Amino acid sequence: PGINRNFDVDRWGFIPESVWMSERERCRDLIKTDTDFVAFGTDIDPKAIELTLKNAKNIGVDKFIRASVADIKNFDPTTERGTLITNPPYGERMLDVREAEKIYRIMGDKFVAKHGWSYGIISPDEEFEKCFGRKADKRRKLYNGMIKCQYYMYFKYFQMSLHIKCM
């Protein structure tokens, strides 16, 4: 990160510019480009996809990114293994809380517990697990901007349901 940026430290003067150039070159040499990694991204908003692809191109990782417009209702993983990480609307900036909870229920139906797959979901909603339909295997506190959230992690491949309805 920051390999193409300039920082105040670059101008301190007592460290020769050649050192910074050498270190940046060393960092470029460490970048792994011989990988079969591919990241798939979707969003319901075409502008979000356009911005994602533009940013990926700007930093030179566009060959590893496949992004398309899609609705979560149509999620159907086609690979044997995968790690899905999502930051769905919470009802803070986008949608309202009820609409966000509908999305959580859809995710609970679509993000099936299966060997080789894990899911990570960021949400501030204390009722998230009820709406999703099962308890997370692990949770971590974090802040997304100034919003206190939880990172809900699902990685066990046996299915457990809460059978508690989200209102």
MIPAGU-287234 format. One record per residue: residue in one letter; x, y, z of N, C-alpha, C, O in turn. Coordinates in steps of 0.1 Angstrom, whole numbers, padded with zeros to 4 digits, always signed. Layout:
BEGIN
AXYZXYZXYZXYZ;...
% end
This chain:
BEGIN
P+0008-0012+0000+0000+0000+0000+0009+0012+0000+0019+0013+0007;G+0005+0022-0008+0012+0035-0008+0024+0035-0017+0032+0044-0017;I+0027+0024-0024+0039+0023-0032+0040+0034-0042+0051+0037-0046;N+0029+0039-0047+0029+0050-0057+0027+0063-0051+0024+0073-0059;R+0026+0065-0038+0024+0077-0031+0036+0083-0026+0047+0077-0024;N+0036+0096-0023+0047+0103-0017+0042+0107-0003+0031+0109+0000;F+0052+0106+0006+0050+0109+0021+0059+0120+0025+0069+0122+0019;D+0055+0126+0036+0064+0137+0042+0078+0132+0045+0088+0139+0043;V+0079+0120+0049+0092+0114+0052+0102+0114+0040+0114+0114+0041;D+0096+0114+0028+0104+0114+0015+0112+0127+0014+0122+0127+0008;R+0107+0137+0021+0113+0151+0020+0121+0155+0032+0125+0166+0033;W+0124+0146+0041+0132+0149+0053+0146+0154+0050+0152+0161+0057;G+0151+0148+0039+0164+0153+0035+0176+0145+0039+0186+0144+0032;F+0176+0140+0051+0188+0132+0056+0188+0118+0051+0197+0111+0054;I+0177+0113+0045+0177+0100+0039+0177+0102+0024+0168+0108+0018;P+0187+0098+0017+0189+0100+0003+0177+0095-0005+0171+0084-0002;E+0173+0102-0016+0161+0098-0024+0164+0084-0030+0154+0077-0032;S+0176+0081-0033+0180+0068-0038+0175+0056-0029+0172+0045-0034;V+0175+0059-0016+0171+0049-0006+0156+0046-0008+0152+0034-0009;W+0148+0057-0009+0133+0055-0011+0131+0048-0025+0122+0039-0026;M+0138+0052-0035+0136+0046-0048+0140+0031-0048+0133+0023-0053;S+0150+0028-0041+0155+0014-0039+0145+0006-0032+0141-0006-0036;E+0139+0011-0021+0129+0004-0013+0116+0002-0021+0110-0009-0020;R+0112+0012-0029+0100+0010-0037+0102-0001-0047+0093-0009-0050;E+0114-0001-0053+0117-0011-0063+0117-0025-0056+0112-0035-0062;R+0123-0026-0044+0123-0038-0037+0109-0043-0034+0105-0055-0036;C+0100-0034-0031+0086-0037-0028+0079-0042-0041+0072-0052-0041;R+0082-0035-0052+0076-0040-0065+0080-0054-0068+0073-0062-0073;D+0093-0057-0065+0098-0071-0068+0091-0081-0059+0091-0093-0063;L+0086-0077-0048+0079-0087-0038+0065-0089-0042+0058-0098-0036;I+0059-0081-0051+0045-0083-0055+0044-0096-0063+0051-0098-0072;K+0035-0104-0058+0032-0117-0064+0022-0115-0075+0010-0111-0073;T+0026-0118-0088+0017-0117-0099+0014-0131-0105+0006-0132-0114;D+0021-0141-0101+0020-0154-0107+0010-0163-0098+0014-0173-0093;T-0002-0158-0096-0012-0165-0088-0024-0167-0096-0027-0160-0105;D-0032-0177-0091-0045-0180-0098-0056-0174-0090-0068-0177-0092;F-0053-0165-0080-0063-0158-0072-0072-0150-0081-0067-0142-0090;V-0085-0150-0078-0094-0142-0085-0104-0137-0074-0109-0146-0066;A-0107-0124-0073-0117-0119-0064-0129-0116-0073-0129-0109-0083;F-0141-0121-0068-0153-0118-0075-0161-0108-0066-0162-0110-0054;G-0166-0097-0072-0173-0087-0064-0186-0084-0071-0187-0084-0084;T-0197-0082-0063-0209-0078-0069-0215-0067-0061-0212-0065-0049;D-0224-0059-0067-0231-0049-0060-0244-0046-0069-0244-0049-0081;I-0254-0042-0063-0266-0039-0070-0265-0026-0077-0273-0023-0086;D-0256-0018-0073-0253-0004-0079-0243-0005-0090-0231-0007-0087;P-0246-0002-0103-0236-0002-0113-0225+0008-0111-0214+0005-0115;K-0228+0019-0105-0217+0029-0102-0206+0023-0092-0195+0026-0094;A-0211+0015-0083-0201+0009-0074-0192-0001-0081-0180-0001-0078;I-0198-0008-0091-0190-0017-0099-0180-0010-0107-0168-0013-0108;E-0185+0001-0113-0176+0009-0122-0164+0015-0114-0153+0015-0118;L-0167+0020-0102-0156+0025-0093-0147+0014-0089-0135+0017-0088;T-0152+0003-0085-0143-0009-0082-0133-0012-0093-0122-0014-0090;L-0139-0014-0105-0130-0017-0116-0120-0006-0119-0109-0009-0123;K-0124+0006-0118-0115+0017-0120-0104+0017-0110-0092+0018-0114;N-0107+0015-0097-0097+0015-0087-0088+0003-0088-0075+0004-0086;A-0093-0008-0092-0085-0020-0094-0075-0018-0105-0063-0022-0105;K-0079-0011-0116-0070-0008-0127-0059+0002-0123-0048+0000-0126;N-0063+0012-0115-0054+0022-0111-0042+0016-0102-0031+0021-0103;I-0045+0005-0095-0035+0000-0086-0029-0013-0093-0020-0020-0087;G-0033-0017-0105-0027-0028-0112-0031-0042-0108-0024-0051-0110;V-0043-0043-0102-0048-0056-0098-0060-0060-0106-0067-0070-0103;D-0063-0053-0117-0076-0055-0125-0076-0069-0131-0087-0074-0133;K-0065-0076-0133-0065-0089-0139-0070-0099-0129-0073-0111-0132;F-0070-0096-0116-0075-0105-0105-0089-0102-0101-0094-0109-0092;I-0096-0092-0107-0109-0088-0102-0119-0091-0113-0118-0088-0125;R-0130-0097-0108-0142-0098-0117-0154-0092-0109-0158-0097-0098;A-0159-0081-0114-0170-0074-0107-0182-0072-0116-0180-0069-0128;S-0193-0074-0111-0205-0073-0119-0217-0069-0110-0217-0070-0098;V-0227-0064-0117-0240-0060-0111-0248-0072-0108-0250-0080-0117;A-0252-0074-0095-0260-0085-0092-0267-0083-0079-0263-0075-0070;D-0278-0089-0077-0286-0088-0065-0283-0100-0056-0281-0111-0061;I-0282-0098-0043-0279-0108-0033-0289-0120-0034-0285-0131-0031;K-0301-0117-0039-0311-0127-0040-0307-0138-0050-0312-0150-0049;N-0298-0135-0059-0293-0144-0069-0280-0151-0066-0274-0157-0075;F-0275-0149-0054-0262-0154-0051-0262-0169-0051-0271-0176-0045;D-0253-0175-0059-0252-0190-0060-0237-0193-0063-0233-0192-0074;P-0229-0197-0052-0215-0199-0054-0213-0210-0064-0219-0221-0063;T-0203-0208-0073-0200-0218-0083-0187-0225-0081-0183-0234-0089;T-0179-0220-0071-0166-0226-0069-0167-0235-0057-0175-0235-0048;E-0157-0244-0056-0156-0254-0045-0152-0247-0032-0157-0251-0022;R-0144-0237-0033-0140-0230-0021-0142-0215-0023-0142-0210-0034;G-0144-0208-0012-0145-0193-0013-0146-0187+0000-0149-0193+0011;T-0142-0174+0001-0143-0166+0012-0151-0153+0008-0147-0146+0000;L-0163-0152+0014-0171-0141+0011-0171-0131+0022-0173-0135+0034;I-0168-0118+0019-0168-0108+0029-0177-0097+0024-0176-0092+0013;T-0186-0093+0033-0196-0083+0029-0199-0072+0039-0198-0075+0051;N-0202-0061+0035-0205-0049+0043-0219-0044+0038-0219-0034+0032;P-0230-0051+0041-0243-0048+0036-0248-0035+0042-0243-0030+0052;P-0258-0029+0036-0264-0017+0042-0269-0020+0056-0274-0031+0058;Y-0268-0010+0065-0272-0012+0079-0285-0006+0082-0292-0008+0092;G-0290+0003+0073-0301+0012+0077-0296+0025+0083-0304+0032+0089;E-0283+0028+0081-0278+0040+0086-0277+0051+0075-0285+0060+0075;R-0269+0049+0065-0268+0058+0054-0277+0054+0043-0283+0062+0036;M-0278+0041+0041-0286+0035+0030-0297+0027+0035-0295+0019+0045;L-0309+0027+0029-0321+0020+0033-0325+0023+0047-0319+0032+0054;D-0335+0016+0052-0339+0018+0066-0336+0004+0073-0332-0006+0066;V-0337+0004+0086-0334-0008+0094-0342-0021+0089-0336-0031+0088;R-0354-0019+0086-0363-0030+0082-0358-0036+0068-0358-0048+0066;E-0354-0027+0059-0349-0031+0046-0336-0038+0048-0333-0048+0041;A-0327-0033+0057-0315-0040+0060-0317-0054+0065-0310-0063+0062;E-0327-0055+0074-0330-0068+0080-0335-0078+0070-0332-0090+0071;K-0342-0073+0060-0346-0082+0048-0334-0088+0041-0334-0099+0037;I-0324-0079+0039-0312-0083+0033-0305-0094+0041-0299-0104+0036;Y-0304-0092+0054-0298-0102+0064-0305-0115+0062-0298-0126+0062;R-0318-0115+0061-0325-0128+0060-0322-0135+0047-0320-0147+0046;I-0321-0127+0036-0317-0133+0023-0303-0139+0024-0301-0150+0019;M-0294-0131+0030-0280-0136+0031-0280-0150+0039-0273-0159+0036;G-0288-0150+0050-0289-0163+0058-0294-0174+0049-0289-0186+0052;D-0303-0172+0040-0308-0183+0031-0297-0186+0021-0295-0198+0017;K-0290-0176+0016-0281-0178+0005-0267-0183+0009-0260-0190+0002;F-0262-0178+0021-0249-0182+0025-0249-0195+0033-0249-0195+0045;V-0250-0205+0025-0252-0219+0031-0239-0223+0037-0228-0221+0032;A-0240-0230+0048-0228-0236+0055-0223-0248+0047-0230-0258+0046;K-0212-0247+0041-0206-0258+0033-0191-0258+0033-0185-0248+0034;H-0186-0270+0033-0172-0272+0034-0164-0264+0023-0168-0264+0011;G-0154-0257+0027-0146-0249+0018-0150-0235+0017-0144-0227+0010;W-0161-0231+0023-0166-0218+0022-0167-0211+0036-0169-0218+0046;S-0164-0198+0036-0165-0190+0049-0172-0177+0045-0170-0172+0034;Y-0178-0171+0055-0185-0158+0052-0182-0149+0064-0181-0153+0075;G-0180-0136+0060-0177-0126+0070-0187-0114+0067-0187-0109+0056;I-0194-0110+0077-0204-0099+0075-0202-0088+0086-0201-0091+0098;I-0201-0076+0081-0200-0065+0090-0214-0059+0092-0221-0056+0083;S-0218-0057+0105-0231-0051+0108-0230-0045+0122-0224-0050+0131;P-0238-0034+0124-0239-0028+0138-0251-0033+0145-0254-0031+0156;D-0260-0041+0137-0273-0046+0142-0271-0057+0153-0266-0067+0150;E-0275-0054+0165-0274-0064+0176-0282-0076+0174-0280-0086+0180;E-0292-0075+0165-0301-0086+0162-0297-0093+0149-0305-0101+0144;F-0285-0090+0144-0281-0095+0131-0282-0111+0130-0288-0116+0121;E-0277-0118+0141-0277-0132+0140-0291-0138+0140-0293-0148+0133;K-0300-0131+0146-0314-0136+0146-0320-0134+0131-0326-0144+0126;C-0317-0123+0125-0322-0121+0112-0315-0130+0102-0321-0135+0092;F-0302-0132+0104-0294-0141+0095-0298-0156+0096-0298-0163+0087;G-0303-0159+0108-0308-0173+0111-0299-0182+0118-0303-0194+0121;R-0287-0178+0122-0278-0186+0130-0267-0178+0136-0264-0167+0132;K-0262-0183+0147-0252-0176+0155-0239-0177+0147-0236-0187+0140;A-0231-0167+0148-0218-0167+0142-0208-0176+0149-0210-0179+0161;D-0199-0182+0142-0189-0190+0148-0179-0182+0156-0173-0187+0166;K-0177-0169+0152-0168-0160+0159-0173-0146+0156-0178-0143+0145;R-0171-0137+0165-0174-0123+0164-0162-0114+0168-0155-0118+0177;R-0161-0103+0161-0150-0093+0165-0157-0079+0165-0164-0076+0155;K-0153-0071+0175-0158-0057+0175-0149-0049+0165-0137-0052+0165;L-0155-0040+0158-0148-0031+0150-0156-0018+0148-0168-0018+0150;Y-0150-0008+0143-0157+0004+0139-0156+0006+0124-0145+0004+0118;N-0167+0008+0117-0167+0011+0103-0171+0026+0102-0182+0030+0104;G-0160+0034+0100-0162+0048+0101-0164+0051+0116-0155+0047+0124;M-0174+0058+0120-0177+0060+0134-0187+0051+0140-0192+0053+0151;I-0191+0041+0132-0202+0032+0136-0197+0020+0142-0189+0013+0136;K-0201+0017+0155-0197+0005+0162-0203-0007+0155-0216-0007+0154;C-0195-0017+0151-0200-0028+0144-0195-0041+0150-0186-0041+0159;Q-0200-0052+0145-0194-0065+0148-0191-0071+0134-0197-0069+0124;Y-0180-0079+0134-0177-0087+0122-0181-0101+0125-0174-0108+0134;Y-0191-0106+0119-0197-0119+0122-0190-0129+0112-0190-0127+0100;M-0184-0139+0118-0176-0149+0110-0184-0163+0110-0187-0168+0121;Y-0186-0168+0098-0192-0181+0097-0182-0190+0088-0180-0187+0077;F-0177-0201+0095-0168-0209+0088-0170-0224+0090-0163-0232+0084;K-0178-0227+0100-0181-0241+0102-0191-0246+0092-0200-0239+0089;Y-0189-0258+0087-0197-0262+0076-0209-0271+0080-0216-0277+0071;F-0212-0272+0093-0224-0279+0097-0234-0268+0099-0231-0257+0104;Q-0247-0271+0096-0257-0261+0096-0264-0261+0110-0268-0271+0115;M-0265-0249+0116-0272-0248+0128-0282-0236+0126-0277-0225+0123;S-0294-0238+0129-0304-0227+0128-0308-0222+0142-0309-0230+0151;L-0311-0210+0143-0317-0205+0156-0332-0206+0157-0337-0207+0168;H-0339-0207+0146-0353-0208+0146-0360-0196+0153-0370-0198+0159;I-0353-0185+0154-0359-0173+0160-0361-0163+0149-0352-0160+0141;K-0373-0158+0148-0376-0149+0138-0371-0135+0141-0372-0130+0152;C-0367-0128+0131-0363-0114+0132-0376-0106+0128-0382-0109+0117;M-0380-0097+0136-0392-0090+0134-0390-0079+0124-0399-0071+0120;
% end
